[in-house]
Amino acid sequence: MTKHVLTEELIYEILSVVAEIPAGSVASYGQIARLIGRDRNARLVGKVLSMAQCYGKYPCHRVVNSAGMGPAEGPAGAGRRAVQA
């Protein structure tokens, strides 16, 4: 029997934490994982946020990695910014 980690309940639990991040503040993937009681599942948080647009509008831009960088700030993001300019 296969246990599915990514359930609808878990998705909405993660997204509800993200929805509570106030404007002007950020949280890391790891912090969100700890808040939902899954200390070692920061990547799972990232996976859910990659699908967030399917569930509504959430402030995913307020979630950063452990170095404090958002998805548009890394090496790949630099190219993305140049294309958008």
All heavy atoms as a GROMACS GRO file, in nm:
protein
  627
    1MET      N    1   0.084  -0.118   0.000
    1MET     CA    2   0.000   0.000   0.000
    1MET      C    3   0.089   0.124   0.000
    1MET      O    4   0.180   0.138   0.080
    1MET     CB    5  -0.090   0.001   0.123
    1MET     CG    6  -0.181   0.120   0.121
    1MET     SD    7  -0.260   0.166   0.273
    1MET     CE    8  -0.379   0.050   0.309
    2THR      N    9   0.064   0.218  -0.090
    2THR     CA   10   0.141   0.340  -0.102
    2THR      C   11   0.074   0.451  -0.021
    2THR      O   12  -0.045   0.473  -0.033
    2THR     CB   13   0.151   0.384  -0.249
    2THR    OG1   14   0.207   0.278  -0.324
    2THR    CG2   15   0.237   0.507  -0.262
    3LYS      N   16   0.153   0.518   0.060
    3LYS     CA   17   0.101   0.630   0.137
    3LYS      C   18   0.129   0.759   0.060
    3LYS      O   19   0.243   0.788   0.026
    3LYS     CB   20   0.169   0.635   0.273
    3LYS     CG   21   0.117   0.746   0.361
    3LYS     CD   22   0.184   0.745   0.495
    3LYS     CE   23   0.135   0.862   0.576
    3LYS     NZ   24   0.205   0.874   0.702
    4HIS      N   25   0.026   0.835   0.030
    4HIS     CA   26   0.041   0.962  -0.042
    4HIS      C   27   0.067   1.073   0.059
    4HIS      O   28  -0.013   1.097   0.147
    4HIS     CB   29  -0.083   0.992  -0.125
    4HIS     CG   30  -0.103   0.894  -0.235
    4HIS    ND1   31  -0.031   0.897  -0.351
    4HIS    CD2   32  -0.185   0.788  -0.245
    4HIS    CE1   33  -0.068   0.798  -0.430
    4HIS    NE2   34  -0.162   0.730  -0.367
    5VAL      N   35   0.178   1.141   0.043
    5VAL     CA   36   0.217   1.249   0.134
    5VAL      C   37   0.142   1.376   0.100
    5VAL      O   38   0.097   1.450   0.187
    5VAL     CB   39   0.369   1.273   0.128
    5VAL    CG1   40   0.409   1.391   0.214
    5VAL    CG2   41   0.443   1.149   0.170
    6LEU      N   42   0.123   1.402  -0.027
    6LEU     CA   43   0.063   1.528  -0.072
    6LEU      C   44  -0.089   1.513  -0.084
    6LEU      O   45  -0.142   1.478  -0.188
    6LEU     CB   46   0.125   1.567  -0.206
    6LEU     CG   47   0.105   1.711  -0.251
    6LEU    CD1   48   0.158   1.807  -0.146
    6LEU    CD2   49   0.177   1.734  -0.381
    7THR      N   50  -0.158   1.542   0.025
    7THR     CA   51  -0.304   1.533   0.028
    7THR      C   52  -0.363   1.673   0.016
    7THR      O   53  -0.295   1.773   0.040
    7THR     CB   54  -0.352   1.470   0.160
    7THR    OG1   55  -0.313   1.556   0.269
    7THR    CG2   56  -0.293   1.330   0.180
    8GLU      N   57  -0.489   1.680  -0.018
    8GLU     CA   58  -0.558   1.810  -0.027
    8GLU      C   59  -0.553   1.882   0.108
    8GLU      O   60  -0.534   2.003   0.113
    8GLU     CB   61  -0.704   1.791  -0.071
    8GLU     CG   62  -0.718   1.744  -0.214
    8GLU     CD   63  -0.681   1.852  -0.315
    8GLU    OE1   64  -0.720   1.968  -0.298
    8GLU    OE2   65  -0.611   1.817  -0.411
    9GLU      N   66  -0.567   1.807   0.216
    9GLU     CA   67  -0.563   1.867   0.350
    9GLU      C   68  -0.427   1.933   0.376
    9GLU      O   69  -0.420   2.045   0.425
    9GLU     CB   70  -0.589   1.759   0.455
    9GLU     CG   71  -0.590   1.812   0.596
    9GLU     CD   72  -0.619   1.702   0.697
    9GLU    OE1   73  -0.698   1.611   0.667
    9GLU    OE2   74  -0.560   1.710   0.806
   10LEU      N   75  -0.320   1.864   0.340
   10LEU     CA   76  -0.185   1.919   0.358
   10LEU      C   77  -0.163   2.041   0.269
   10LEU      O   78  -0.106   2.141   0.313
   10LEU     CB   79  -0.080   1.813   0.328
   10LEU     CG   80   0.065   1.859   0.338
   10LEU    CD1   81   0.098   1.911   0.478
   10LEU    CD2   82   0.159   1.746   0.300
   11ILE      N   83  -0.210   2.034   0.147
   11ILE     CA   84  -0.196   2.148   0.055
   11ILE      C   85  -0.262   2.272   0.113
   11ILE      O   86  -0.203   2.380   0.120
   11ILE     CB   87  -0.255   2.114  -0.083
   11ILE    CG1   88  -0.167   2.009  -0.152
   11ILE    CG2   89  -0.270   2.239  -0.170
   11ILE    CD1   90  -0.230   1.947  -0.275
   12TYR      N   91  -0.386   2.258   0.161
   12TYR     CA   92  -0.455   2.374   0.216
   12TYR      C   93  -0.396   2.419   0.349
   12TYR      O   94  -0.400   2.537   0.382
   12TYR     CB   95  -0.605   2.346   0.229
   12TYR     CG   96  -0.673   2.359   0.095
   12TYR    CD1   97  -0.721   2.247   0.028
   12TYR    CD2   98  -0.685   2.482   0.032
   12TYR    CE1   99  -0.780   2.258  -0.097
   12TYR    CE2  100  -0.743   2.495  -0.091
   12TYR     CZ  101  -0.792   2.383  -0.156
   12TYR     OH  102  -0.850   2.396  -0.279
   13GLU      N  103  -0.335   2.327   0.424
   13GLU     CA  104  -0.268   2.366   0.548
   13GLU      C  105  -0.148   2.455   0.517
   13GLU      O  106  -0.129   2.560   0.580
   13GLU     CB  107  -0.223   2.240   0.623
   13GLU     CG  108  -0.168   2.267   0.760
   13GLU     CD  109  -0.137   2.139   0.837
   13GLU    OE1  110  -0.145   2.029   0.780
   13GLU    OE2  111  -0.103   2.152   0.954
   14ILE      N  112  -0.070   2.416   0.418
   14ILE     CA  113   0.046   2.496   0.377
   14ILE      C  114   0.001   2.631   0.322
   14ILE      O  115   0.053   2.736   0.359
   14ILE     CB  116   0.131   2.420   0.274
   14ILE    CG1  117   0.200   2.301   0.342
   14ILE    CG2  118   0.233   2.512   0.207
   14ILE    CD1  119   0.265   2.204   0.246
   15LEU      N  120  -0.098   2.629   0.234
   15LEU     CA  121  -0.144   2.754   0.172
   15LEU      C  122  -0.207   2.848   0.274
   15LEU      O  123  -0.197   2.970   0.260
   15LEU     CB  124  -0.241   2.723   0.058
   15LEU     CG  125  -0.177   2.654  -0.063
   15LEU    CD1  126  -0.283   2.620  -0.166
   15LEU    CD2  127  -0.067   2.738  -0.124
   16SER      N  128  -0.269   2.794   0.378
   16SER     CA  129  -0.328   2.882   0.480
   16SER      C  130  -0.219   2.952   0.559
   16SER      O  131  -0.235   3.068   0.597
   16SER     CB  132  -0.421   2.804   0.573
   16SER     OG  133  -0.349   2.714   0.654
   17VAL      N  134  -0.106   2.886   0.582
   17VAL     CA  135   0.007   2.951   0.650
   17VAL      C  136   0.063   3.061   0.560
   17VAL      O  137   0.090   3.172   0.606
   17VAL     CB  138   0.116   2.848   0.688
   17VAL    CG1  139   0.241   2.918   0.736
   17VAL    CG2  140   0.065   2.752   0.793
   18VAL      N  141   0.079   3.031   0.432
   18VAL     CA  142   0.131   3.130   0.337
   18VAL      C  143   0.038   3.252   0.330
   18VAL      O  144   0.084   3.365   0.326
   18VAL     CB  145   0.151   3.068   0.198
   18VAL    CG1  146   0.185   3.172   0.094
   18VAL    CG2  147   0.260   2.961   0.203
   19ALA      N  148  -0.091   3.228   0.333
   19ALA     CA  149  -0.189   3.337   0.325
   19ALA      C  150  -0.178   3.431   0.445
   19ALA      O  151  -0.216   3.548   0.436
   19ALA     CB  152  -0.330   3.280   0.316
   20GLU      N  153  -0.124   3.383   0.557
   20GLU     CA  154  -0.114   3.464   0.678
   20GLU      C  155   0.015   3.545   0.686
   20GLU      O  156   0.033   3.622   0.781
   20GLU     CB  157  -0.128   3.375   0.801
   20GLU     CG  158  -0.266   3.314   0.813
   20GLU     CD  159  -0.279   3.225   0.935
   20GLU    OE1  160  -0.202   3.244   1.030
   20GLU    OE2  161  -0.366   3.138   0.934
   21ILE      N  162   0.105   3.530   0.590
   21ILE     CA  163   0.229   3.608   0.593
   21ILE      C  164   0.194   3.753   0.561
   21ILE      O  165   0.140   3.781   0.454
   21ILE     CB  166   0.331   3.555   0.490
   21ILE    CG1  167   0.366   3.409   0.518
   21ILE    CG2  168   0.459   3.641   0.492
   21ILE    CD1  169   0.448   3.344   0.409
   22PRO      N  170   0.220   3.845   0.653
   22PRO     CA  171   0.180   3.984   0.630
   22PRO      C  172   0.261   4.051   0.518
   22PRO      O  173   0.376   4.013   0.492
   22PRO     CB  174   0.208   4.052   0.763
   22PRO     CG  175   0.273   3.955   0.852
   22PRO     CD  176   0.281   3.824   0.782
   23ALA      N  177   0.201   4.148   0.455
   23ALA     CA  178   0.271   4.226   0.352
   23ALA      C  179   0.396   4.287   0.413
   23ALA      O  180   0.394   4.335   0.527
   23ALA     CB  181   0.179   4.336   0.298
   24GLY      N  182   0.505   4.282   0.339
   24GLY     CA  183   0.631   4.336   0.386
   24GLY      C  184   0.714   4.236   0.466
   24GLY      O  185   0.825   4.268   0.509
   25SER      N  186   0.660   4.118   0.488
   25SER     CA  187   0.732   4.014   0.561
   25SER      C  188   0.755   3.894   0.471
   25SER      O  189   0.690   3.880   0.368
   25SER     CB  190   0.650   3.968   0.682
   25SER     OG  191   0.630   4.073   0.772
   26VAL      N  192   0.848   3.810   0.511
   26VAL     CA  193   0.874   3.686   0.439
   26VAL      C  194   0.886   3.571   0.538
   26VAL      O  195   0.905   3.593   0.657
   26VAL     CB  196   1.003   3.693   0.353
   26VAL    CG1  197   0.992   3.798   0.244
   26VAL    CG2  198   1.125   3.717   0.440
   27ALA      N  199   0.873   3.450   0.487
   27ALA     CA  200   0.895   3.328   0.564
   27ALA      C  201   0.971   3.231   0.475
   27ALA      O  202   0.956   3.235   0.353
   27ALA     CB  203   0.763   3.268   0.609
   28SER      N  204   1.051   3.146   0.536
   28SER     CA  205   1.124   3.049   0.455
   28SER      C  206   1.041   2.921   0.440
   28SER      O  207   0.948   2.896   0.518
   28SER     CB  208   1.258   3.016   0.520
   28SER     OG  209   1.240   2.938   0.637
   29TYR      N  210   1.079   2.842   0.342
   29TYR     CA  211   1.012   2.713   0.322
   29TYR      C  212   1.022   2.630   0.450
   29TYR      O  213   0.926   2.566   0.492
   29TYR     CB  214   1.077   2.636   0.206
   29TYR     CG  215   1.065   2.706   0.072
   29TYR    CD1  216   1.173   2.773   0.017
   29TYR    CD2  217   0.946   2.704   0.002
   29TYR    CE1  218   1.163   2.836  -0.106
   29TYR    CE2  219   0.935   2.767  -0.121
   29TYR     CZ  220   1.043   2.833  -0.175
   29TYR     OH  221   1.032   2.896  -0.296
   30GLY      N  222   1.139   2.634   0.513
   30GLY     CA  223   1.161   2.558   0.636
   30GLY      C  224   1.075   2.608   0.752
   30GLY      O  225   1.024   2.529   0.831
   31GLN      N  226   1.058   2.739   0.762
   31GLN     CA  227   0.973   2.794   0.868
   31GLN      C  228   0.829   2.748   0.850
   31GLN      O  229   0.762   2.713   0.947
   31GLN     CB  230   0.980   2.947   0.868
   31GLN     CG  231   1.110   3.002   0.918
   31GLN     CD  232   1.119   3.152   0.898
   31GLN    OE1  233   1.072   3.206   0.798
   31GLN    NE2  234   1.181   3.220   0.994
   32ILE      N  235   0.782   2.749   0.727
   32ILE     CA  236   0.646   2.704   0.701
   32ILE      C  237   0.633   2.556   0.734
   32ILE      O  238   0.534   2.514   0.796
   32ILE     CB  239   0.605   2.734   0.556
   32ILE    CG1  240   0.598   2.886   0.534
   32ILE    CG2  241   0.472   2.668   0.521
   32ILE    CD1  242   0.585   2.929   0.392
   33ALA      N  243   0.731   2.477   0.698
   33ALA     CA  244   0.729   2.334   0.729
   33ALA      C  245   0.721   2.312   0.880
   33ALA      O  246   0.644   2.228   0.928
   33ALA     CB  247   0.851   2.265   0.670
   34ARG      N  248   0.799   2.389   0.956
   34ARG     CA  249   0.796   2.376   1.102
   34ARG      C  250   0.661   2.417   1.158
   34ARG      O  251   0.610   2.354   1.251
   34ARG     CB  252   0.907   2.459   1.166
   34ARG     CG  253   1.043   2.391   1.159
   34ARG     CD  254   1.148   2.462   1.242
   34ARG     NE  255   1.182   2.596   1.193
   34ARG     CZ  256   1.261   2.620   1.090
   34ARG    NH1  257   1.315   2.521   1.023
   34ARG    NH2  258   1.287   2.744   1.053
   35LEU      N  259   0.601   2.521   1.104
   35LEU     CA  260   0.472   2.568   1.153
   35LEU      C  261   0.361   2.465   1.136
   35LEU      O  262   0.265   2.463   1.213
   35LEU     CB  263   0.432   2.698   1.082
   35LEU     CG  264   0.507   2.823   1.128
   35LEU    CD1  265   0.476   2.940   1.037
   35LEU    CD2  266   0.471   2.857   1.272
   36ILE      N  267   0.373   2.380   1.034
   36ILE     CA  268   0.270   2.278   1.014
   36ILE      C  269   0.310   2.144   1.076
   36ILE      O  270   0.244   2.043   1.056
   36ILE     CB  271   0.234   2.259   0.865
   36ILE    CG1  272   0.355   2.209   0.786
   36ILE    CG2  273   0.178   2.388   0.808
   36ILE    CD1  274   0.319   2.159   0.647
   37GLY      N  275   0.422   2.143   1.151
   37GLY     CA  276   0.465   2.022   1.220
   37GLY      C  277   0.539   1.922   1.134
   37GLY      O  278   0.545   1.804   1.165
   38ARG      N  279   0.597   1.968   1.023
   38ARG     CA  280   0.674   1.881   0.933
   38ARG      C  281   0.813   1.941   0.913
   38ARG      O  282   0.848   1.986   0.805
   38ARG     CB  283   0.602   1.866   0.800
   38ARG     CG  284   0.473   1.790   0.811
   38ARG     CD  285   0.404   1.785   0.676
   38ARG     NE  286   0.297   1.690   0.678
   38ARG     CZ  287   0.304   1.567   0.629
   38ARG    NH1  288   0.414   1.524   0.573
   38ARG    NH2  289   0.201   1.488   0.634
   39ASP      N  290   0.890   1.940   1.020
   39ASP     CA  291   1.020   2.007   1.025
   39ASP      C  292   1.112   1.976   0.907
   39ASP      O  293   1.188   2.059   0.865
   39ASP     CB  294   1.094   1.971   1.154
   39ASP     CG  295   1.022   2.024   1.277
   39ASP    OD1  296   0.920   2.092   1.261
   39ASP    OD2  297   1.071   1.998   1.387
   40ARG      N  298   1.106   1.857   0.855
   40ARG     CA  299   1.201   1.815   0.752
   40ARG      C  300   1.141   1.818   0.611
   40ARG      O  301   1.195   1.756   0.520
   40ARG     CB  302   1.252   1.675   0.784
   40ARG     CG  303   1.323   1.670   0.918
   40ARG     CD  304   1.373   1.532   0.949
   40ARG     NE  305   1.464   1.487   0.845
   40ARG     CZ  306   1.594   1.480   0.857
   40ARG    NH1  307   1.650   1.516   0.970
   40ARG    NH2  308   1.670   1.437   0.758
   41ASN      N  309   1.033   1.890   0.592
   41ASN     CA  310   0.965   1.888   0.462
   41ASN      C  311   0.960   2.023   0.392
   41ASN      O  312   0.860   2.060   0.332
   41ASN     CB  313   0.824   1.833   0.477
   41ASN     CG  314   0.822   1.686   0.511
   41ASN    OD1  315   0.755   1.645   0.604
   41ASN    ND2  316   0.895   1.606   0.436
   42ALA      N  317   1.070   2.098   0.394
   42ALA     CA  318   1.074   2.228   0.326
   42ALA      C  319   1.052   2.210   0.176
   42ALA      O  320   0.986   2.293   0.113
   42ALA     CB  321   1.206   2.297   0.353
   43ARG      N  322   1.107   2.104   0.118
   43ARG     CA  323   1.088   2.080  -0.026
   43ARG      C  324   0.942   2.052  -0.060
   43ARG      O  325   0.894   2.089  -0.168
   43ARG     CB  326   1.177   1.967  -0.074
   43ARG     CG  327   1.321   2.007  -0.080
   43ARG     CD  328   1.406   1.893  -0.131
   43ARG     NE  329   1.544   1.932  -0.136
   43ARG     CZ  330   1.622   1.911  -0.240
   43ARG    NH1  331   1.576   1.848  -0.346
   43ARG    NH2  332   1.747   1.950  -0.238
   44LEU      N  333   0.873   1.988   0.030
   44LEU     CA  334   0.731   1.962   0.010
   44LEU      C  335   0.654   2.094   0.005
   44LEU      O  336   0.564   2.111  -0.078
   44LEU     CB  337   0.676   1.872   0.121
   44LEU     CG  338   0.531   1.831   0.111
   44LEU    CD1  339   0.507   1.745  -0.012
   44LEU    CD2  340   0.489   1.757   0.237
   45VAL      N  341   0.692   2.187   0.090
   45VAL     CA  342   0.631   2.321   0.089
   45VAL      C  343   0.655   2.386  -0.047
   45VAL      O  344   0.564   2.442  -0.108
   45VAL     CB  345   0.687   2.409   0.204
   45VAL    CG1  346   0.640   2.554   0.189
   45VAL    CG2  347   0.647   2.353   0.338
   46GLY      N  348   0.776   2.375  -0.098
   46GLY     CA  349   0.807   2.430  -0.230
   46GLY      C  350   0.725   2.366  -0.339
   46GLY      O  351   0.678   2.434  -0.431
   47LYS      N  352   0.704   2.236  -0.331
   47LYS     CA  353   0.624   2.165  -0.431
   47LYS      C  354   0.480   2.217  -0.429
   47LYS      O  355   0.420   2.243  -0.533
   47LYS     CB  356   0.628   2.014  -0.402
   47LYS     CG  357   0.541   1.932  -0.492
   47LYS     CD  358   0.592   1.933  -0.633
   47LYS     CE  359   0.511   1.839  -0.720
   47LYS     NZ  360   0.545   1.851  -0.860
   48VAL      N  361   0.426   2.233  -0.311
   48VAL     CA  362   0.288   2.284  -0.300
   48VAL      C  363   0.279   2.426  -0.356
   48VAL      O  364   0.187   2.458  -0.430
   48VAL     CB  365   0.241   2.280  -0.152
   48VAL    CG1  366   0.111   2.359  -0.135
   48VAL    CG2  367   0.223   2.136  -0.108
   49LEU      N  368   0.378   2.510  -0.325
   49LEU     CA  369   0.374   2.648  -0.375
   49LEU      C  370   0.388   2.653  -0.527
   49LEU      O  371   0.336   2.744  -0.590
   49LEU     CB  372   0.481   2.732  -0.308
   49LEU     CG  373   0.463   2.753  -0.157
   49LEU    CD1  374   0.568   2.846  -0.102
   49LEU    CD2  375   0.324   2.802  -0.123
   50SER      N  376   0.455   2.555  -0.585
   50SER     CA  377   0.467   2.552  -0.731
   50SER      C  378   0.332   2.524  -0.797
   50SER      O  379   0.314   2.553  -0.915
   50SER     CB  380   0.570   2.448  -0.776
   50SER     OG  381   0.519   2.316  -0.762
   51MET      N  382   0.238   2.470  -0.721
   51MET     CA  383   0.103   2.441  -0.773
   51MET      C  384  -0.003   2.536  -0.718
   51MET      O  385  -0.121   2.516  -0.742
   51MET     CB  386   0.064   2.297  -0.735
   51MET     CG  387   0.160   2.192  -0.780
   51MET     SD  388   0.110   2.026  -0.732
   51MET     CE  389   0.078   2.041  -0.557
   52ALA      N  390   0.039   2.637  -0.643
   52ALA     CA  391  -0.055   2.724  -0.571
   52ALA      C  392  -0.156   2.791  -0.661
   52ALA      O  393  -0.271   2.813  -0.621
   52ALA     CB  394   0.021   2.828  -0.489
   53GLN      N  395  -0.118   2.827  -0.784
   53GLN     CA  396  -0.210   2.896  -0.873
   53GLN      C  397  -0.334   2.812  -0.904
   53GLN      O  398  -0.438   2.866  -0.939
   53GLN     CB  399  -0.141   2.941  -1.002
   53GLN     CG  400  -0.111   2.831  -1.101
   53GLN     CD  401   0.016   2.753  -1.070
   53GLN    OE1  402   0.086   2.780  -0.974
   53GLN    NE2  403   0.047   2.656  -1.152
   54CYS      N  404  -0.325   2.682  -0.885
   54CYS     CA  405  -0.440   2.594  -0.908
   54CYS      C  406  -0.543   2.605  -0.796
   54CYS      O  407  -0.656   2.560  -0.811
   54CYS     CB  408  -0.394   2.449  -0.919
   54CYS     SG  409  -0.283   2.417  -1.056
   55TYR      N  410  -0.505   2.663  -0.683
   55TYR     CA  411  -0.591   2.668  -0.566
   55TYR      C  412  -0.638   2.809  -0.530
   55TYR      O  413  -0.710   2.827  -0.434
   55TYR     CB  414  -0.517   2.607  -0.446
   55TYR     CG  415  -0.490   2.461  -0.466
   55TYR    CD1  416  -0.371   2.417  -0.522
   55TYR    CD2  417  -0.586   2.366  -0.432
   55TYR    CE1  418  -0.346   2.282  -0.542
   55TYR    CE2  419  -0.563   2.232  -0.452
   55TYR     CZ  420  -0.443   2.190  -0.508
   55TYR     OH  421  -0.420   2.057  -0.527
   56GLY      N  422  -0.597   2.908  -0.606
   56GLY     CA  423  -0.638   3.045  -0.578
   56GLY      C  424  -0.518   3.138  -0.576
   56GLY      O  425  -0.409   3.101  -0.618
   57LYS      N  426  -0.540   3.258  -0.523
   57LYS     CA  427  -0.433   3.357  -0.517
   57LYS      C  428  -0.371   3.355  -0.378
   57LYS      O  429  -0.438   3.383  -0.279
   57LYS     CB  430  -0.488   3.496  -0.549
   57LYS     CG  431  -0.537   3.508  -0.692
   57LYS     CD  432  -0.572   3.650  -0.725
   57LYS     CE  433  -0.442   3.719  -0.755
   57LYS     NZ  434  -0.456   3.851  -0.815
   58TYR      N  435  -0.242   3.324  -0.373
   58TYR     CA  436  -0.168   3.320  -0.248
   58TYR      C  437  -0.039   3.401  -0.266
   58TYR      O  438   0.018   3.402  -0.374
   58TYR     CB  439  -0.134   3.176  -0.208
   58TYR     CG  440  -0.257   3.098  -0.172
   58TYR    CD1  441  -0.326   3.024  -0.267
   58TYR    CD2  442  -0.308   3.100  -0.042
   58TYR    CE1  443  -0.441   2.954  -0.234
   58TYR    CE2  444  -0.423   3.032  -0.008
   58TYR     CZ  445  -0.488   2.959  -0.104
   58TYR     OH  446  -0.603   2.891  -0.071
   59PRO      N  447   0.008   3.466  -0.160
   59PRO     CA  448   0.129   3.549  -0.171
   59PRO      C  449   0.258   3.465  -0.167
   59PRO      O  450   0.341   3.479  -0.077
   59PRO     CB  451   0.117   3.643  -0.050
   59PRO     CG  452   0.045   3.560   0.052
   59PRO     CD  453  -0.053   3.477  -0.028
   60CYS      N  454   0.274   3.379  -0.264
   60CYS     CA  455   0.391   3.290  -0.269
   60CYS      C  456   0.522   3.367  -0.282
   60CYS      O  457   0.627   3.315  -0.246
   60CYS     CB  458   0.376   3.190  -0.384
   60CYS     SG  459   0.233   3.084  -0.365
   61HIS      N  460   0.515   3.490  -0.331
   61HIS     CA  461   0.636   3.572  -0.345
   61HIS      C  462   0.694   3.610  -0.209
   61HIS      O  463   0.805   3.658  -0.201
   61HIS     CB  464   0.605   3.697  -0.428
   61HIS     CG  465   0.501   3.785  -0.365
   61HIS    ND1  466   0.367   3.756  -0.373
   61HIS    CD2  467   0.512   3.899  -0.294
   61HIS    CE1  468   0.299   3.850  -0.308
   61HIS    NE2  469   0.385   3.938  -0.259
   62ARG      N  470   0.621   3.586  -0.102
   62ARG     CA  471   0.670   3.616   0.032
   62ARG      C  472   0.743   3.498   0.095
   62ARG      O  473   0.783   3.505   0.210
   62ARG     CB  474   0.552   3.656   0.122
   62ARG     CG  475   0.486   3.784   0.075
   62ARG     CD  476   0.373   3.824   0.165
   62ARG     NE  477   0.303   3.937   0.104
   62ARG     CZ  478   0.175   3.964   0.125
   62ARG    NH1  479   0.103   3.888   0.204
   62ARG    NH2  480   0.120   4.067   0.064
   63VAL      N  481   0.760   3.390   0.020
   63VAL     CA  482   0.830   3.272   0.070
   63VAL      C  483   0.968   3.268   0.005
   63VAL      O  484   0.981   3.281  -0.116
   63VAL     CB  485   0.751   3.144   0.040
   63VAL    CG1  486   0.824   3.023   0.097
   63VAL    CG2  487   0.610   3.153   0.097
   64VAL      N  488   1.070   3.252   0.088
   64VAL     CA  489   1.209   3.256   0.041
   64VAL      C  490   1.281   3.129   0.085
   64VAL      O  491   1.233   3.054   0.170
   64VAL     CB  492   1.282   3.379   0.097
   64VAL    CG1  493   1.219   3.508   0.045
   64VAL    CG2  494   1.284   3.379   0.249
   65ASN      N  495   1.398   3.107   0.027
   65ASN     CA  496   1.479   2.992   0.069
   65ASN      C  497   1.555   3.027   0.197
   65ASN      O  498   1.542   3.138   0.249
   65ASN     CB  499   1.571   2.944  -0.043
   65ASN     CG  500   1.676   3.046  -0.082
   65ASN    OD1  501   1.710   3.136  -0.007
   65ASN    ND2  502   1.728   3.031  -0.202
   66SER      N  503   1.635   2.934   0.245
   66SER     CA  504   1.705   2.956   0.372
   66SER      C  505   1.809   3.068   0.364
   66SER      O  506   1.848   3.124   0.466
   66SER     CB  507   1.772   2.826   0.418
   66SER     OG  508   1.866   2.783   0.322
   67ALA      N  509   1.851   3.105   0.242
   67ALA     CA  510   1.944   3.217   0.224
   67ALA      C  511   1.870   3.350   0.211
   67ALA      O  512   1.933   3.454   0.194
   67ALA     CB  513   2.030   3.193   0.100
   68GLY      N  514   1.738   3.347   0.218
   68GLY     CA  515   1.659   3.468   0.210
   68GLY      C  516   1.631   3.515   0.068
   68GLY      O  517   1.589   3.627   0.046
   69MET      N  518   1.653   3.426  -0.029
   69MET     CA  519   1.632   3.463  -0.170
   69MET      C  520   1.501   3.402  -0.222
   69MET      O  521   1.472   3.286  -0.195
   69MET     CB  522   1.748   3.414  -0.255
   69MET     CG  523   1.880   3.479  -0.218
   69MET     SD  524   2.017   3.415  -0.313
   69MET     CE  525   1.978   3.480  -0.473
   70GLY      N  526   1.427   3.482  -0.296
   70GLY     CA  527   1.306   3.434  -0.360
   70GLY      C  528   1.340   3.368  -0.493
   70GLY      O  529   1.456   3.373  -0.538
   71PRO      N  530   1.244   3.309  -0.558
   71PRO     CA  531   1.271   3.238  -0.684
   71PRO      C  532   1.325   3.326  -0.796
   71PRO      O  533   1.397   3.278  -0.881
   71PRO     CB  534   1.137   3.177  -0.721
   71PRO     CG  535   1.036   3.248  -0.640
   71PRO     CD  536   1.106   3.302  -0.520
   72ALA      N  537   1.297   3.454  -0.796
   72ALA     CA  538   1.344   3.542  -0.903
   72ALA      C  539   1.480   3.605  -0.870
   72ALA      O  540   1.528   3.688  -0.944
   72ALA     CB  541   1.242   3.650  -0.931
   73GLU      N  542   1.542   3.566  -0.760
   73GLU     CA  543   1.667   3.629  -0.718
   73GLU      C  544   1.789   3.541  -0.740
   73GLU      O  545   1.899   3.588  -0.724
   73GLU     CB  546   1.658   3.666  -0.571
   73GLU     CG  547   1.552   3.771  -0.545
   73GLU     CD  548   1.541   3.804  -0.399
   73GLU    OE1  549   1.646   3.829  -0.336
   73GLU    OE2  550   1.430   3.805  -0.346
   74GLY      N  551   1.770   3.416  -0.776
   74GLY     CA  552   1.883   3.326  -0.800
   74GLY      C  553   1.937   3.343  -0.939
   74GLY      O  554   1.892   3.429  -1.016
   75PRO      N  555   2.036   3.262  -0.978
   75PRO     CA  556   2.096   3.272  -1.112
   75PRO      C  557   1.993   3.259  -1.224
   75PRO      O  558   1.996   3.334  -1.320
   75PRO     CB  559   2.196   3.157  -1.114
   75PRO     CG  560   2.225   3.129  -0.972
   75PRO     CD  561   2.100   3.163  -0.896
   76ALA      N  562   1.899   3.168  -1.211
   76ALA     CA  563   1.797   3.153  -1.315
   76ALA      C  564   1.703   3.274  -1.314
   76ALA      O  565   1.656   3.318  -1.418
   76ALA     CB  566   1.717   3.025  -1.293
   77GLY      N  567   1.676   3.327  -1.196
   77GLY     CA  568   1.588   3.442  -1.184
   77GLY      C  569   1.645   3.567  -1.246
   77GLY      O  570   1.573   3.654  -1.293
   78ALA      N  571   1.777   3.580  -1.246
   78ALA     CA  572   1.840   3.698  -1.304
   78ALA      C  573   1.805   3.708  -1.452
   78ALA      O  574   1.775   3.816  -1.502
   78ALA     CB  575   1.991   3.692  -1.285
   79GLY      N  576   1.806   3.597  -1.521
   79GLY     CA  577   1.768   3.595  -1.661
   79GLY      C  578   1.621   3.625  -1.681
   79GLY      O  579   1.580   3.693  -1.773
   80ARG      N  580   1.541   3.577  -1.589
   80ARG     CA  581   1.397   3.601  -1.595
   80ARG      C  582   1.367   3.749  -1.582
   80ARG      O  583   1.285   3.806  -1.652
   80ARG     CB  584   1.328   3.524  -1.484
   80ARG     CG  585   1.196   3.468  -1.526
   80ARG     CD  586   1.130   3.381  -1.423
   80ARG     NE  587   1.225   3.301  -1.347
   80ARG     CZ  588   1.199   3.253  -1.227
   80ARG    NH1  589   1.084   3.274  -1.171
   80ARG    NH2  590   1.288   3.182  -1.162
   81ARG      N  591   1.437   3.816  -1.489
   81ARG     CA  592   1.418   3.961  -1.471
   81ARG      C  593   1.458   4.036  -1.597
   81ARG      O  594   1.392   4.132  -1.636
   81ARG     CB  595   1.499   4.010  -1.352
   81ARG     CG  596   1.429   3.992  -1.221
   81ARG     CD  597   1.495   4.076  -1.113
   81ARG     NE  598   1.635   4.044  -1.101
   81ARG     CZ  599   1.688   3.955  -1.019
   81ARG    NH1  600   1.609   3.884  -0.942
   81ARG    NH2  601   1.818   3.935  -1.012
   82ALA      N  602   1.566   3.995  -1.659
   82ALA     CA  603   1.613   4.063  -1.780
   82ALA      C  604   1.512   4.050  -1.892
   82ALA      O  605   1.487   4.143  -1.967
   82ALA     CB  606   1.748   4.006  -1.824
   83VAL      N  607   1.448   3.934  -1.901
   83VAL     CA  608   1.347   3.911  -2.006
   83VAL      C  609   1.223   3.997  -1.978
   83VAL      O  610   1.162   4.051  -2.068
   83VAL     CB  611   1.309   3.761  -2.012
   83VAL    CG1  612   1.189   3.740  -2.102
   83VAL    CG2  613   1.428   3.681  -2.062
   84GLN      N  614   1.187   4.012  -1.851
   84GLN     CA  615   1.068   4.087  -1.815
   84GLN      C  616   1.088   4.238  -1.830
   84GLN      O  617   0.993   4.312  -1.845
   84GLN     CB  618   1.028   4.056  -1.671
   84GLN     CG  619   0.976   3.915  -1.655
   84GLN     CD  620   0.950   3.881  -1.510
   84GLN    OE1  621   0.991   3.952  -1.419
   84GLN    NE2  622   0.881   3.770  -1.487
   85ALA      N  623   1.211   4.286  -1.825
   85ALA     CA  624   1.239   4.430  -1.828
   85ALA      C  625   1.212   4.490  -1.964
   85ALA      O  626   1.188   4.437  -2.061
   85ALA     CB  627   1.384   4.455  -1.792
   0.00000   0.00000   0.00000
